[in-house]
Amino acid sequence: MIDLVRDLLVALCTIFWGTVAVVLFPIARQGSAVMFVARNWVAWMLACCGIEVEADGLENLRGPVVILSNHQSVFDIAALVHSLPLE
């Protein structure tokens, strides 16, 4: 039952933020609008799934960087979007 509720919440988050994206992107195509929707969608999904993301060493990111993920779970990309100081 808990899995069903979680899956429903994730689906509702995706529908909500997907609708926001469809409405917002033709109007505001800047990277900040994209990141606003992506960060909020990911934050809601992580919260629905009860996942906390902790990032260490962000102060060491200077200049251009390449970020790689080893895809140990389906939440790798979500954790990166949630925690990295991207704009």
CORZISUL-V474181 format. One record per residue. N is the residue number from 1. RES is the residue in three letters. PSI is psi in whole degrees, -180 to 180 (none if undefined). OMEGA is omega in whole degrees, -180 to 180 (* if undefined). D_FIRST is the distance of its C-alpha to the first C-alpha in Angstrom with 2 decimals. Layout:
n = [N N]
res = [RES RES]
psi = [PSI PSI]
omega = [OMEGA OMEGA]
d_first = [D_FIRST D_FIRST]
//
This chain:
n = [1 2 3 4 5 6 7 8 9 10 11 12 13 14 15 16 17 18 19 20 21 22 23 24 25 26 27 28 29 30 31 32 33 34 35 36 37 38 39 40 41 42 43 44 45 46 47 48 49 50 51 52 53 54 55 56 57 58 59 60 61 62 63 64 65 66 67 68 69 70 71 72 73 74 75 76 77 78 79 80 81 82 83 84 85 86 87]
res = [MET ILE ASP LEU VAL ARG ASP LEU LEU VAL ALA LEU CYS THR ILE PHE TRP GLY THR VAL ALA VAL VAL LEU PHE PRO ILE ALA ARG GLN GLY SER ALA VAL MET PHE VAL ALA ARG ASN TRP VAL ALA TRP MET LEU ALA CYS CYS GLY ILE GLU VAL GLU ALA ASP GLY LEU GLU ASN LEU ARG GLY PRO VAL VAL ILE LEU SER ASN HIS GLN SER VAL PHE ASP ILE ALA ALA LEU VAL HIS SER LEU PRO LEU GLU]
psi = [-42 -40 -39 -44 -45 -46 -38 -44 -42 -42 -43 -40 -44 -42 -45 -55 -28 -40 -43 -43 -45 -38 -40 -39 -37 -25 -48 99 11 157 -30 -35 -42 -47 -34 -50 -46 -47 -42 -43 -47 -43 -42 -44 -44 -41 -42 -33 -1 31 127 135 129 126 128 145 13 -26 -15 -4 109 138 -168 137 158 125 127 148 142 1 50 -17 173 -7 5 -53 -40 -42 -39 -47 -40 -37 -26 143 68 152 none]
omega = [-180 178 179 179 178 -180 177 178 178 178 179 176 -179 178 -179 -176 173 177 177 -180 -179 180 -172 -170 176 -179 -175 -177 179 179 -179 178 178 -179 177 -179 -177 -179 -180 178 -180 180 179 -179 179 179 179 -178 178 -177 174 180 178 -178 177 173 -180 180 180 179 179 178 179 179 173 -179 179 177 -179 177 175 175 178 -178 -179 -178 178 179 178 179 -177 -169 -176 179 179 177 *]
d_first = [0.00 3.80 5.41 5.13 6.39 8.68 9.90 10.65 12.49 14.35 15.36 16.60 18.48 20.04 21.08 22.55 24.45 25.43 27.02 28.75 30.08 31.43 33.20 34.41 35.71 38.55 39.76 39.36 39.44 40.24 38.28 37.29 35.39 33.57 32.67 31.61 28.98 27.93 27.69 25.69 23.23 22.80 22.61 19.82 17.81 18.52 17.58 14.15 13.63 15.35 18.40 21.89 24.88 28.17 31.33 34.64 38.03 37.61 41.06 42.54 41.68 45.03 46.37 44.93 42.24 40.27 36.65 35.12 31.62 30.97 27.52 25.91 22.53 21.38 21.71 25.47 26.70 24.35 25.68 29.20 28.92 27.43 30.04 33.25 35.90 36.17 37.71]
//
